Amino acid sequence: MFATRGFHGTSIDDLGAASGISGPSVYKHFGSKDEVLAELLIDIGQRMLDSGQAAVAAAGDDADALRQLIACHAGFATSEPDLIRVHDRDMANLSAEAAHQVRSRQLAYTRLWVTPLRALRPGLTERQAQIEVHAIFGLLNSTKYSDIGIAARTRLIGMAERALSLAA
């Protein structure tokens, strides 16, 4: 509902109805609509961080780590475009504490990418590597407003690998 109507366009009654309960019953699980959004966005960040850490741990080398990260991110982006849309549009509606929790997970996730990228391309500064990684995030997350879906995953992966000089 947040993805289609936005945070401010969605009421507690809407959330309850979509969940098969009354609006006031939502308060048995969350203190406010703000907490629902916070839990959603913190969970997205944690899921991305956990999958990224698993990808890096399973990788054989730095290039493989980046390929694994690209594949994981592309998989998420093509299967969960609504979550990316909510993240992009509604981050500003988080409390300072919740925003800090989301941002700390994002920073840790970005570091997972920056470390192997700099190992493969030692001339990159930390900032240059961050810029490249965020550009890749933009590419992979571009699915949020189109109906490109899972069929485009392979194409997105190839584009990201070429952008990071991992493929010819």
DSSP file (Angstrom, degrees, kcal/mol; ACC not computed):
  #  RESIDUE AA STRUCTURE BP1 BP2  ACC     N-H-->O    O-->H-N    N-H-->O    O-->H-N    TCO  KAPPA ALPHA  PHI   PSI    X-CA   Y-CA   Z-CA
    1    1 A M     >>       0   0    0      0, 0.0     4,-3.3     0, 0.0     5,-0.7   0.000 360.0 360.0 360.0 -40.1    0.0    0.0    0.0
    2    2 A F  H  >5 +     0   0    0      1,-0.2     4,-1.4     3,-0.2     5,-0.1   0.879 360.0  53.9 -61.6 -35.1    2.9    2.4    0.8
    3    3 A A  H  45S+     0   0    0      1,-0.2    -1,-0.2     2,-0.2     4,-0.1   0.891 119.1  31.1 -67.6 -39.0    4.3    1.6   -2.7
    4    4 A T  H  45S+     0   0    0      2,-0.1    -2,-0.2     1,-0.1    -1,-0.2   0.855 136.2  22.7 -89.0 -36.4    1.1    2.5   -4.5
    5    5 A R  H  <5S-     0   0    0     -4,-3.3     4,-0.4     1,-0.1    -3,-0.2   0.609 101.8-125.8-106.7 -14.7   -0.4    5.2   -2.3
    6    6 A G     << -     0   0    0     -4,-1.4     4,-0.4    -5,-0.7    -1,-0.1  -0.014  35.0 -74.3  83.6 162.8    2.6    6.5   -0.4
    7    7 A F  S >  S+     0   0    0      1,-0.2     3,-1.1     2,-0.2    -1,-0.1   0.925 133.2  43.9 -60.0 -48.0    3.0    6.8    3.3
    8    8 A H  T 3  S+     0   0    0      1,-0.2    -1,-0.2    -6,-0.1    -2,-0.1   0.713 110.7  56.0 -74.9 -19.6    0.7    9.8    3.7
    9    9 A G  T 3  S+     0   0    0     -4,-0.4     2,-0.5    -7,-0.1    -1,-0.2   0.412  96.5  77.3 -90.6   2.2   -1.9    8.3    1.4
   10   10 A T    <   -     0   0    0     -3,-1.1     2,-0.2    -4,-0.4    -8,-0.0  -0.950  66.2-159.6-116.3 128.0   -2.2    5.1    3.4
   11   11 A S     >  -     0   0    0     -2,-0.5     4,-2.3     1,-0.1     5,-0.2  -0.572  33.0-111.0-100.3 166.4   -4.1    5.0    6.7
   12   12 A I  H  > S+     0   0    0      1,-0.2     4,-2.7     2,-0.2     5,-0.2   0.884 122.0  55.3 -60.4 -38.6   -4.0    2.6    9.6
   13   13 A D  H  > S+     0   0    0      1,-0.2     4,-2.7     2,-0.2    -1,-0.2   0.898 106.3  51.1 -61.9 -39.2   -7.4    1.4    8.6
   14   14 A D  H  > S+     0   0    0      2,-0.2     4,-2.4     1,-0.2    -2,-0.2   0.928 111.0  47.8 -61.4 -45.6   -6.0    0.7    5.1
   15   15 A L  H  X S+     0   0    0     -4,-2.3     4,-1.2     2,-0.2    -2,-0.2   0.912 113.0  48.3 -63.5 -42.7   -3.2   -1.3    6.5
   16   16 A G  H >X>S+     0   0    0     -4,-2.7     5,-2.9     2,-0.2     4,-0.6   0.947 111.5  48.9 -61.7 -48.7   -5.5   -3.2    8.8
   17   17 A A  H ><5S+     0   0    0     -4,-2.7     3,-1.0     1,-0.3    -2,-0.2   0.901 110.1  51.5 -59.4 -41.8   -7.9   -4.0    6.0
   18   18 A A  H 3<5S+     0   0    0     -4,-2.4    -1,-0.3     1,-0.2    -2,-0.2   0.765 112.6  47.4 -66.0 -24.1   -5.1   -5.2    3.7
   19   19 A S  H <<5S-     0   0    0     -4,-1.2    -1,-0.2    -3,-0.6    -2,-0.2   0.448 118.8-109.7 -95.9  -2.3   -3.9   -7.4    6.5
   20   20 A G  T <<5S+     0   0    0     -3,-1.0     2,-0.3    -4,-0.6    -3,-0.2   0.701  87.2  94.8  82.2  19.1   -7.3   -8.9    7.3
   21   21 A I  S   <S-     0   0    0     -5,-2.9    -1,-0.3    -6,-0.2    -2,-0.2  -0.830  82.2 -87.2-131.6 171.3   -7.7   -7.1   10.6
   22   22 A S    >>  -     0   0    0     -2,-0.3     4,-0.7     1,-0.1     3,-0.6  -0.443  39.5-112.2 -76.8 157.4   -9.3   -3.8   11.8
   23   23 A G  G >4 S+     0   0    0      1,-0.2     3,-1.5     2,-0.2     4,-0.5   0.926 117.8  51.9 -54.1 -49.5   -7.2   -0.7   11.7
   24   24 A P  G >4 S+     0   0    0      0, 0.0     3,-1.0     0, 0.0    -1,-0.2   0.786  99.2  65.8 -61.5 -25.3   -7.1   -0.4   15.5
   25   25 A S  G X4 S+     0   0    0     -3,-0.6     3,-1.8     1,-0.2     4,-0.4   0.758  86.2  71.1 -67.2 -22.6   -5.8   -4.0   15.7
   26   26 A V  G XX S+     0   0    0     -3,-1.5     4,-2.2    -4,-0.7     3,-1.9   0.861  87.4  65.4 -58.3 -33.9   -2.7   -2.8   13.9
   27   27 A Y  G <4 S+     0   0    0     -3,-1.0    -1,-0.3    -4,-0.5    -2,-0.2   0.613  86.5  69.2 -67.9 -11.3   -1.8   -1.0   17.2
   28   28 A K  G <4 S+     0   0    0     -3,-1.8    -1,-0.3    -4,-0.2    -2,-0.2   0.730 115.2  26.7 -72.7 -21.0   -1.5   -4.4   18.9
   29   29 A H  T <4 S+     0   0    0     -3,-1.9     2,-0.3    -4,-0.4    -2,-0.2   0.682 130.1  30.3-112.2 -27.9    1.6   -5.0   16.8
   30   30 A F     <  -     0   0    0     -4,-2.2    -1,-0.3     1,-0.1     3,-0.1  -0.982  63.2-139.3-137.0 145.1    2.9   -1.4   16.1
   31   31 A G  S    S-     0   0    0     -2,-0.3     2,-0.3     1,-0.2    -4,-0.1   0.726  84.3 -12.3 -74.9 -22.2    2.7    1.8   18.1
   32   32 A S  S  > S-     0   0    0     -6,-0.1     4,-1.3     1,-0.1     3,-0.2  -0.975  71.6 -95.1-166.0 169.1    2.0    3.9   15.0
   33   33 A K  H  > S+     0   0    0     -2,-0.3     4,-2.1     1,-0.2     5,-0.2   0.848 122.5  61.8 -63.1 -33.8    1.9    3.9   11.2
   34   34 A D  H  > S+     0   0    0      1,-0.2     4,-2.6     2,-0.2    -1,-0.2   0.880 101.0  52.0 -59.1 -38.7    5.4    5.5   11.5
   35   35 A E  H  > S+     0   0    0      2,-0.2     4,-2.7    -3,-0.2    -1,-0.2   0.847 105.3  55.1 -68.1 -33.7    6.6    2.3   13.2
   36   36 A V  H  X S+     0   0    0     -4,-1.3     4,-2.2     2,-0.2    -2,-0.2   0.953 111.6  44.0 -62.0 -48.6    5.2    0.2   10.4
   37   37 A L  H  X S+     0   0    0     -4,-2.1     4,-2.6     2,-0.2     5,-0.3   0.921 113.4  51.1 -62.1 -44.4    7.2    2.2    7.9
   38   38 A A  H  X S+     0   0    0     -4,-2.6     4,-2.8     1,-0.2     5,-0.3   0.935 110.7  48.1 -60.2 -47.0   10.3    2.1   10.1
   39   39 A E  H  X S+     0   0    0     -4,-2.7     4,-2.2     1,-0.2    -1,-0.2   0.904 112.2  50.6 -61.0 -41.5   10.1   -1.7   10.5
   40   40 A L  H  X S+     0   0    0     -4,-2.2     4,-2.1    -5,-0.2    -2,-0.2   0.943 115.1  40.7 -61.3 -49.5    9.6   -2.2    6.8
   41   41 A L  H  X S+     0   0    0     -4,-2.6     4,-2.1     2,-0.2    -2,-0.2   0.859 114.9  50.5 -73.6 -35.2   12.6    0.0    5.8
   42   42 A I  H  X S+     0   0    0     -4,-2.8     4,-2.4    -5,-0.3    -1,-0.2   0.913 110.9  51.1 -65.3 -41.3   14.9   -1.3    8.5
   43   43 A D  H  X S+     0   0    0     -4,-2.2     4,-2.8    -5,-0.3    -2,-0.2   0.905 107.6  52.0 -62.7 -42.2   14.0   -4.9    7.4
   44   44 A I  H  X S+     0   0    0     -4,-2.1     4,-2.5     1,-0.2     5,-0.2   0.950 111.4  47.8 -58.2 -48.4   14.8   -4.1    3.8
   45   45 A G  H  X S+     0   0    0     -4,-2.1     4,-2.3     1,-0.2    -2,-0.2   0.895 113.1  47.5 -60.1 -41.4   18.2   -2.8    4.9
   46   46 A Q  H  X S+     0   0    0     -4,-2.4     4,-3.0     2,-0.2    -1,-0.2   0.901 110.9  51.2 -68.8 -40.0   19.0   -5.8    7.0
   47   47 A R  H  X S+     0   0    0     -4,-2.8     4,-2.5     2,-0.2     5,-0.2   0.918 111.9  47.0 -61.9 -43.4   17.9   -8.2    4.3
   48   48 A M  H  X S+     0   0    0     -4,-2.5     4,-2.4    -5,-0.2    -2,-0.2   0.923 114.2  47.5 -64.2 -43.8   20.2   -6.5    1.8
   49   49 A L  H  X S+     0   0    0     -4,-2.3     4,-2.7    -5,-0.2    -2,-0.2   0.932 112.8  48.4 -63.5 -46.1   23.1   -6.5    4.3
   50   50 A D  H  X S+     0   0    0     -4,-3.0     4,-2.1     1,-0.2    -2,-0.2   0.922 114.1  45.3 -61.4 -45.1   22.6  -10.1    5.2
   51   51 A S  H  X S+     0   0    0     -4,-2.5     4,-2.2    -5,-0.2    -1,-0.2   0.883 113.4  51.3 -68.3 -35.9   22.4  -11.3    1.6
   52   52 A G  H  X S+     0   0    0     -4,-2.4     4,-2.4    -5,-0.2    -2,-0.2   0.917 109.6  49.0 -64.7 -43.3   25.4   -9.2    0.7
   53   53 A Q  H  X S+     0   0    0     -4,-2.7     4,-2.3     1,-0.2    -2,-0.2   0.898 111.8  49.4 -63.3 -40.1   27.5  -10.6    3.6
   54   54 A A  H  X S+     0   0    0     -4,-2.1     4,-1.8    -5,-0.2    -1,-0.2   0.892 110.4  51.1 -65.8 -39.0   26.5  -14.1    2.5
   55   55 A A  H  X S+     0   0    0     -4,-2.2     4,-0.8     2,-0.2    -2,-0.2   0.925 111.9  45.9 -63.8 -45.2   27.5  -13.4   -1.1
   56   56 A V  H >< S+     0   0    0     -4,-2.4     3,-0.7     1,-0.2    -2,-0.2   0.902 111.5  52.5 -65.4 -40.6   30.9  -12.0   -0.1
   57   57 A A  H 3< S+     0   0    0     -4,-2.3    -1,-0.2     1,-0.2    -2,-0.2   0.841 111.3  47.0 -64.2 -32.8   31.5  -15.0    2.2
   58   58 A A  H 3< S+     0   0    0     -4,-1.8    -1,-0.2    -5,-0.2    -2,-0.2   0.603  92.0 106.0 -83.8 -11.6   30.7  -17.5   -0.6
   59   59 A A    <<  -     0   0    0     -4,-0.8     3,-0.1    -3,-0.7     6,-0.1  -0.353  61.6-148.6 -74.9 148.1   32.9  -15.7   -3.1
   60   60 A G  S    S-     0   0    0      1,-0.1     2,-0.3    -2,-0.1    -1,-0.1   0.771  76.3 -10.6 -84.5 -27.9   36.2  -17.1   -4.3
   61   61 A D  S  > S-     0   0    0      1,-0.1     4,-2.4    -5,-0.0    -1,-0.1  -0.895  84.4 -78.8-157.0-176.7   37.9  -13.7   -4.9
   62   62 A D  H  > S+     0   0    0     -2,-0.3     4,-2.1     2,-0.2     5,-0.2   0.892 125.9  49.3 -63.8 -41.8   37.1  -10.0   -5.2
   63   63 A A  H  > S+     0   0    0      1,-0.2     4,-2.3     2,-0.2    -1,-0.2   0.916 112.7  48.2 -64.2 -41.7   35.7  -10.2   -8.7
   64   64 A D  H  > S+     0   0    0      2,-0.2     4,-2.9     1,-0.2    -2,-0.2   0.880 107.5  56.7 -64.8 -37.5   33.5  -13.1   -7.7
   65   65 A A  H  X S+     0   0    0     -4,-2.4     4,-2.5     1,-0.2    -2,-0.2   0.931 109.3  45.4 -59.3 -45.4   32.4  -11.1   -4.6
   66   66 A L  H  X S+     0   0    0     -4,-2.1     4,-2.8     2,-0.2    -1,-0.2   0.903 112.4  50.8 -66.3 -40.2   31.2   -8.2   -6.9
   67   67 A R  H  X S+     0   0    0     -4,-2.3     4,-2.5     2,-0.2    -2,-0.2   0.924 111.9  47.7 -61.9 -42.5   29.5  -10.6   -9.3
   68   68 A Q  H  X S+     0   0    0     -4,-2.9     4,-2.5     2,-0.2    -2,-0.2   0.909 112.3  49.2 -64.1 -42.3   27.7  -12.3   -6.4
   69   69 A L  H  X S+     0   0    0     -4,-2.5     4,-2.7    -5,-0.2     5,-0.2   0.916 111.2  49.7 -63.0 -43.4   26.7   -8.9   -5.0
   70   70 A I  H  X S+     0   0    0     -4,-2.8     4,-3.0     1,-0.2     5,-0.2   0.937 111.7  48.4 -60.5 -47.1   25.4   -7.7   -8.3
   71   71 A A  H  X S+     0   0    0     -4,-2.5     4,-2.3     2,-0.2    -2,-0.2   0.909 113.2  47.5 -62.2 -42.5   23.4  -10.9   -8.8
   72   72 A C  H  X S+     0   0    0     -4,-2.5     4,-2.3     2,-0.2    -1,-0.2   0.940 114.9  45.0 -63.5 -46.8   21.9  -10.6   -5.3
   73   73 A H  H  X S+     0   0    0     -4,-2.7     4,-3.0     1,-0.2     5,-0.2   0.918 113.2  50.1 -66.1 -42.6   21.0   -7.0   -5.7
   74   74 A A  H  X S+     0   0    0     -4,-3.0     4,-2.3    -5,-0.2    -1,-0.2   0.894 109.7  52.4 -62.4 -39.0   19.6   -7.5   -9.2
   75   75 A G  H  X S+     0   0    0     -4,-2.3     4,-1.3    -5,-0.2    -1,-0.2   0.924 113.0  43.6 -61.9 -44.5   17.5  -10.4   -7.8
   76   76 A F  H  X S+     0   0    0     -4,-2.3     4,-2.4     1,-0.2     3,-0.3   0.941 113.9  50.4 -64.8 -47.3   16.1   -8.2   -5.1
   77   77 A A  H  < S+     0   0    0     -4,-3.0    -2,-0.2     1,-0.2    -1,-0.2   0.860 114.1  43.5 -62.8 -37.2   15.5   -5.3   -7.4
   78   78 A T  H  < S+     0   0    0     -4,-2.3    72,-0.3    -5,-0.2    -1,-0.2   0.712 121.1  39.7 -83.7 -19.3   13.6   -7.3  -10.0
   79   79 A S  H  < S+     0   0    0     -4,-1.3    -2,-0.2    -3,-0.3    -1,-0.2   0.655 124.8  34.3-100.2 -17.3   11.5   -9.2   -7.5
   80   80 A E    >X  +     0   0    0     -4,-2.4     4,-1.5    -5,-0.2     3,-0.7  -0.275  62.1 143.9-132.2  49.1   10.8   -6.4   -5.0
   81   81 A P  H 3> S+     0   0    0      0, 0.0     4,-2.3     0, 0.0     5,-0.1   0.834  73.4  60.9 -61.5 -29.9   10.4   -3.2   -7.0
   82   82 A D  H 3> S+     0   0    0      1,-0.2     4,-2.4     2,-0.2     5,-0.2   0.892 102.5  51.2 -62.9 -38.0    7.7   -2.0   -4.6
   83   83 A L  H <> S+     0   0    0     -3,-0.7     4,-2.3     2,-0.2    -1,-0.2   0.882 109.7  49.5 -67.4 -36.9   10.0   -2.1   -1.6
   84   84 A I  H  X S+     0   0    0     -4,-1.5     4,-2.7     2,-0.2     5,-0.2   0.909 110.3  51.5 -65.8 -40.9   12.6    0.0   -3.5
   85   85 A R  H  X S+     0   0    0     -4,-2.3     4,-2.5     2,-0.2     5,-0.3   0.924 110.6  47.3 -61.8 -45.7    9.9    2.5   -4.4
   86   86 A V  H  X S+     0   0    0     -4,-2.4     4,-2.9     2,-0.2     5,-0.2   0.926 112.4  50.8 -62.4 -44.3    8.8    2.8   -0.7
   87   87 A H  H  X S+     0   0    0     -4,-2.3     4,-1.2     1,-0.2    -2,-0.2   0.948 113.7  43.7 -58.0 -50.3   12.4    3.2    0.3
   88   88 A D  H  < S+     0   0    0     -4,-2.7     4,-0.2     1,-0.2    -1,-0.2   0.898 122.8  36.2 -63.6 -41.8   13.1    5.9   -2.2
   89   89 A R  H  < S+     0   0    0     -4,-2.5     3,-0.2    -5,-0.2    -2,-0.2   0.831 123.5  35.9 -84.2 -32.7    9.9    7.8   -1.6
   90   90 A D  H >< S+     0   0    0     -4,-2.9     3,-1.8    -5,-0.3     4,-0.2   0.364  78.4 100.5-113.3   5.9    9.3    7.5    2.1
   91   91 A M  G >< S+     0   0    0     -4,-1.2     3,-1.9     1,-0.3    -1,-0.2   0.878  80.9  62.5 -54.4 -37.3   12.7    7.6    3.8
   92   92 A A  G 3  S+     0   0    0      1,-0.3    -1,-0.3    -3,-0.2    -2,-0.1   0.660  93.9  63.3 -65.8 -14.9   12.1   11.2    4.7
   93   93 A N  G <  S+     0   0    0     -3,-1.8    -1,-0.3     2,-0.0    -2,-0.2   0.446  82.7 103.5 -89.7  -0.2    9.1   10.1    6.8
   94   94 A L  S <  S-     0   0    0     -3,-1.9   -59,-0.1    -4,-0.2   -60,-0.0  -0.462  78.4-108.3 -79.4 152.8   11.2    8.1    9.2
   95   95 A S     >  -     0   0    0    -61,-0.1     4,-2.8    -2,-0.1     5,-0.2  -0.314  37.2-104.5 -66.1 163.2   12.1    9.3   12.7
   96   96 A A  H  > S+     0   0    0      1,-0.2     4,-2.1     2,-0.2     5,-0.1   0.898 122.1  50.1 -59.8 -40.7   15.7   10.3   13.1
   97   97 A E  H  > S+     0   0    0      2,-0.2     4,-1.9     1,-0.2    -1,-0.2   0.931 112.8  44.7 -65.7 -46.0   16.4    7.1   15.1
   98   98 A A  H  > S+     0   0    0      2,-0.2     4,-2.4     1,-0.2    -2,-0.2   0.909 112.2  52.5 -65.2 -41.5   14.9    4.9   12.4
   99   99 A A  H  X S+     0   0    0     -4,-2.8     4,-3.0     1,-0.2    -1,-0.2   0.898 107.8  52.4 -60.6 -39.6   16.6    6.8    9.6
  100  100 A H  H  X S+     0   0    0     -4,-2.1     4,-2.5    -5,-0.2    -1,-0.2   0.909 108.5  50.3 -62.4 -41.8   19.9    6.2   11.4
  101  101 A Q  H  X S+     0   0    0     -4,-1.9     4,-1.4     2,-0.2    -2,-0.2   0.912 113.3  45.4 -63.3 -42.2   19.2    2.5   11.6
  102  102 A V  H  X S+     0   0    0     -4,-2.4     4,-2.2     1,-0.2     3,-0.2   0.949 114.0  48.7 -65.0 -48.2   18.4    2.3    7.9
  103  103 A R  H  X S+     0   0    0     -4,-3.0     4,-2.7     1,-0.2    -2,-0.2   0.860 107.0  55.3 -62.7 -36.7   21.5    4.4    6.9
  104  104 A S  H  X S+     0   0    0     -4,-2.5     4,-1.9     1,-0.2    -1,-0.2   0.886 109.9  46.7 -65.9 -35.9   23.9    2.4    9.1
  105  105 A R  H  X S+     0   0    0     -4,-1.4     4,-2.4    -3,-0.2    -2,-0.2   0.891 111.7  51.5 -69.7 -39.2   22.8   -0.7    7.3
  106  106 A Q  H  X S+     0   0    0     -4,-2.2     4,-2.8     2,-0.2    -2,-0.2   0.913 109.4  50.0 -62.7 -42.1   23.1    1.0    3.9
  107  107 A L  H  X S+     0   0    0     -4,-2.7     4,-2.3     2,-0.2    -1,-0.2   0.923 111.5  47.7 -63.3 -44.2   26.6    2.2    4.7
  108  108 A A  H  X S+     0   0    0     -4,-1.9     4,-1.4     2,-0.2    -1,-0.2   0.896 112.6  50.0 -63.2 -39.4   27.7   -1.4    5.8
  109  109 A Y  H  X S+     0   0    0     -4,-2.4     4,-0.8     1,-0.2     3,-0.3   0.916 109.6  50.3 -65.3 -43.5   26.1   -2.7    2.6
  110  110 A T  H >X S+     0   0    0     -4,-2.8     4,-2.5     1,-0.2     3,-1.0   0.899 105.9  56.5 -61.2 -41.1   27.9   -0.2    0.4
  111  111 A R  H 3X S+     0   0    0     -4,-2.3     4,-2.2     1,-0.3    -1,-0.2   0.844  97.3  63.2 -60.3 -33.3   31.2   -1.1    2.2
  112  112 A L  H 3< S+     0   0    0     -4,-1.4    -1,-0.3    -3,-0.3    -2,-0.2   0.841 112.0  37.2 -58.6 -31.8   30.7   -4.7    1.1
  113  113 A W  H <X S+     0   0    0     -3,-1.0     4,-1.8    -4,-0.8    -2,-0.2   0.864 113.4  54.8 -85.7 -41.7   30.9   -3.5   -2.5
  114  114 A V  H  X S+     0   0    0     -4,-2.5     4,-2.6     1,-0.2     5,-0.3   0.881 101.1  59.4 -64.3 -40.1   33.6   -0.8   -2.1
  115  115 A T  H  X S+     0   0    0     -4,-2.2     4,-1.6     1,-0.2    -1,-0.2   0.947 111.3  36.6 -59.9 -54.0   36.2   -3.2   -0.5
  116  116 A P  H  > S+     0   0    0      0, 0.0     4,-2.0     0, 0.0    -1,-0.2   0.863 115.1  57.0 -69.2 -31.2   36.4   -5.7   -3.4
  117  117 A L  H  X S+     0   0    0     -4,-1.8     4,-1.8     1,-0.2    -2,-0.2   0.933 109.5  44.5 -62.5 -44.4   36.1   -3.0   -6.0
  118  118 A R  H  < S+     0   0    0     -4,-2.6    -1,-0.2     1,-0.2     6,-0.2   0.823 109.8  56.2 -69.8 -30.3   39.1   -1.1   -4.6
  119  119 A A  H  < S+     0   0    0     -4,-1.6    -1,-0.2    -5,-0.3    -2,-0.2   0.884 112.6  42.0 -66.5 -36.9   41.0   -4.3   -4.3
  120  120 A L  H  < S+     0   0    0     -4,-2.0    -2,-0.2     1,-0.3    -1,-0.2   0.786 127.9  31.2 -78.4 -28.7   40.5   -4.9   -8.0
  121  121 A R    ><  +     0   0    0     -4,-1.8     3,-2.3    -5,-0.2    -1,-0.3  -0.681  69.7 178.8-131.7  77.3   41.2   -1.3   -9.0
  122  122 A P  T 3  S+     0   0    0      0, 0.0    -1,-0.1     0, 0.0    -4,-0.1   0.664  74.4  69.2 -59.1 -19.3   43.7    0.0   -6.4
  123  123 A G  T 3  S+     0   0    0      2,-0.0     2,-0.3     0, 0.0    -5,-0.1   0.643  78.5 100.0 -74.2 -12.7   43.8    3.5   -8.1
  124  124 A L    <   -     0   0    0     -3,-2.3     2,-0.1    -6,-0.2    -3,-0.1  -0.546  69.4-137.8 -75.6 134.0   40.2    4.2   -7.0
  125  125 A T     >  -     0   0    0     -2,-0.3     4,-2.4     1,-0.1     5,-0.2  -0.414  29.7-104.1 -77.1 166.6   39.8    6.4   -3.9
  126  126 A E  H  > S+     0   0    0      1,-0.2     4,-2.4     2,-0.2     5,-0.2   0.927 123.5  48.4 -55.3 -46.7   37.2    5.4   -1.3
  127  127 A R  H  > S+     0   0    0      2,-0.2     4,-2.4     1,-0.2    -1,-0.2   0.901 109.7  50.8 -64.9 -42.6   35.0    8.2   -2.6
  128  128 A Q  H  > S+     0   0    0      1,-0.2     4,-2.2     2,-0.2    -1,-0.2   0.915 111.2  48.9 -61.5 -42.2   35.4    7.2   -6.3
  129  129 A A  H  X S+     0   0    0     -4,-2.4     4,-2.7     1,-0.2    -2,-0.2   0.906 109.8  51.7 -64.2 -41.2   34.5    3.6   -5.4
  130  130 A Q  H  X S+     0   0    0     -4,-2.4     4,-2.8     1,-0.2     5,-0.2   0.911 108.9  51.1 -60.8 -42.1   31.4    4.8   -3.5
  131  131 A I  H  X S+     0   0    0     -4,-2.4     4,-1.9     2,-0.2    -2,-0.2   0.923 111.8  46.6 -61.9 -44.6   30.3    6.9   -6.5
  132  132 A E  H  X S+     0   0    0     -4,-2.2     4,-2.0     2,-0.2    -2,-0.2   0.920 112.9  49.4 -63.8 -43.6   30.7    3.9   -8.8
  133  133 A V  H  X S+     0   0    0     -4,-2.7     4,-2.3     1,-0.2    -2,-0.2   0.922 111.0  49.1 -63.0 -44.2   28.8    1.6   -6.4
  134  134 A H  H  X S+     0   0    0     -4,-2.8     4,-2.2     1,-0.2    -1,-0.2   0.845 108.0  54.8 -66.2 -31.6   26.0    4.0   -5.9
  135  135 A A  H  X S+     0   0    0     -4,-1.9     4,-2.2    -5,-0.2    -1,-0.2   0.898 108.0  49.5 -65.0 -39.3   25.7    4.4   -9.7
  136  136 A I  H  X S+     0   0    0     -4,-2.0     4,-3.0     2,-0.2     5,-0.3   0.904 108.1  53.3 -65.4 -41.1   25.4    0.6   -9.9
  137  137 A F  H  X S+     0   0    0     -4,-2.3     4,-2.9     1,-0.2    -2,-0.2   0.928 108.5  50.8 -58.0 -43.6   22.7    0.7   -7.2
  138  138 A G  H  < S+     0   0    0     -4,-2.2     4,-0.5     2,-0.2    -2,-0.2   0.912 111.5  47.7 -60.3 -43.2   20.8    3.3   -9.4
  139  139 A L  H >< S+     0   0    0     -4,-2.2     3,-1.1     1,-0.2    -2,-0.2   0.961 116.7  41.8 -60.6 -52.6   21.1    1.0  -12.4
  140  140 A L  H >< S+     0   0    0     -4,-3.0     3,-0.8     1,-0.3    -2,-0.2   0.852 115.0  50.5 -67.5 -34.2   19.9   -2.0  -10.6
  141  141 A N  G >< S+     0   0    0     -4,-2.9     3,-1.8    -5,-0.3    -1,-0.3   0.477  81.5  95.3 -82.6  -1.5   17.2   -0.2   -8.7
  142  142 A S  G X   +     0   0    0     -3,-1.1     3,-0.9    -4,-0.5    -1,-0.2   0.622  66.1  79.8 -65.6  -9.7   15.8    1.4  -11.9
  143  143 A T  G X   +     0   0    0     -3,-0.8     3,-1.2     1,-0.2     5,-0.3   0.636  68.0  87.8 -69.3 -14.1   13.3   -1.4  -12.0
  144  144 A K  G <  S+     0   0    0     -3,-1.8    -1,-0.2     1,-0.3    -2,-0.1   0.753  95.6  33.3 -64.4 -26.2   11.1    0.3   -9.5
  145  145 A Y  G <  S+     0   0    0     -3,-0.9     2,-0.3   -60,-0.0    -1,-0.3   0.281 113.7  62.7-114.5  11.2    9.1    2.4  -11.9
  146  146 A S  S <  S-     0   0    0     -3,-1.2     3,-0.4    -4,-0.1     2,-0.2  -0.830  79.7-120.9-128.7 169.9    9.0    0.0  -14.9
  147  147 A D  S    S+     0   0    0     -2,-0.3    -3,-0.1     1,-0.2    -4,-0.1  -0.305  70.7 122.6-103.0  47.8    7.6   -3.4  -15.6
  148  148 A I     >  +     0   0    0     -5,-0.3     4,-0.9    -2,-0.2     3,-0.3   0.813  41.6 158.9 -84.8 -30.9   11.0   -4.8  -16.5
  149  149 A G  T >4  -     0   0    0     -3,-0.4     3,-1.3    -6,-0.3     4,-0.2   0.223  58.0 -26.9  50.8-159.0   10.8   -7.6  -13.9
  150  150 A I  G >4 S+     0   0    0    -72,-0.3     3,-1.7     1,-0.3     4,-0.4   0.785 124.7  69.4 -65.2 -31.6   12.7  -10.8  -13.7
  151  151 A A  G 34 S+     0   0    0      1,-0.3     4,-0.3    -3,-0.3     3,-0.3   0.786 100.2  50.0 -59.6 -26.9   13.2  -11.2  -17.4
  152  152 A A  G <X S+     0   0    0     -3,-1.3     4,-2.7    -4,-0.9    -1,-0.3   0.495  81.9  96.5 -90.1  -3.8   15.6   -8.2  -17.4
  153  153 A R  H <> S+     0   0    0     -3,-1.7     4,-2.6    -4,-0.2     5,-0.2   0.906  83.9  48.3 -54.6 -47.8   17.7   -9.5  -14.5
  154  154 A T  H  > S+     0   0    0     -4,-0.4     4,-2.3    -3,-0.3    -1,-0.2   0.901 112.6  49.0 -61.9 -41.1   20.4  -11.1  -16.8
  155  155 A R  H  > S+     0   0    0     -4,-0.3     4,-2.3     2,-0.2    -1,-0.2   0.928 111.8  48.3 -64.6 -45.3   20.6   -7.9  -18.8
  156  156 A L  H  X S+     0   0    0     -4,-2.7     4,-2.6     2,-0.2     5,-0.2   0.906 110.4  52.0 -61.6 -42.0   21.0   -5.7  -15.7
  157  157 A I  H  X S+     0   0    0     -4,-2.6     4,-2.6    -5,-0.2    -1,-0.2   0.933 110.3  48.4 -60.5 -46.1   23.6   -8.0  -14.3
  158  158 A G  H  X S+     0   0    0     -4,-2.3     4,-2.3     1,-0.2    -1,-0.2   0.902 111.7  49.5 -61.5 -42.0   25.6   -7.8  -17.5
  159  159 A M  H  X S+     0   0    0     -4,-2.3     4,-2.3     2,-0.2    -1,-0.2   0.920 112.6  47.4 -63.5 -43.7   25.4   -4.0  -17.6
  160  160 A A  H  X S+     0   0    0     -4,-2.6     4,-1.7     2,-0.2    -2,-0.2   0.910 111.2  50.7 -65.5 -42.1   26.5   -3.7  -14.0
  161  161 A E  H  <>S+     0   0    0     -4,-2.6     5,-3.6     1,-0.2     6,-0.8   0.913 112.0  47.4 -63.0 -42.0   29.4   -6.1  -14.5
  162  162 A R  H ><5S+     0   0    0     -4,-2.3     3,-1.6     4,-0.2    -1,-0.2   0.899 108.6  54.9 -65.1 -39.4   30.6   -4.1  -17.5
  163  163 A A  H 3<5S+     0   0    0     -4,-2.3    -1,-0.2     1,-0.3    -2,-0.2   0.835 111.5  44.3 -64.4 -31.1   30.2   -0.9  -15.6
  164  164 A L  T 3<5S-     0   0    0     -4,-1.7    -1,-0.3    -5,-0.1    -2,-0.2   0.247 118.1-112.9 -95.7  12.9   32.5   -2.2  -12.9
  165  165 A S  T < 5S+     0   0    0     -3,-1.6    -3,-0.2     2,-0.1    -2,-0.1   0.834  83.5 122.1  61.0  35.8   34.9   -3.6  -15.5
  166  166 A L  S   <S+     0   0    0     -5,-3.6     2,-0.3    -6,-0.2    -4,-0.2   0.587  70.7  35.8 -98.7 -14.5   34.1   -7.2  -14.6
  167  167 A A              0   0    0     -6,-0.8    -2,-0.1    -9,-0.1    -1,-0.1  -0.944 360.0 360.0-138.6 156.9   33.0   -8.3  -18.0
  168  168 A A              0   0    0     -2,-0.3    -6,-0.0    -3,-0.1    -1,-0.0   0.446 360.0 360.0 -79.7 360.0   33.9   -7.6  -21.6
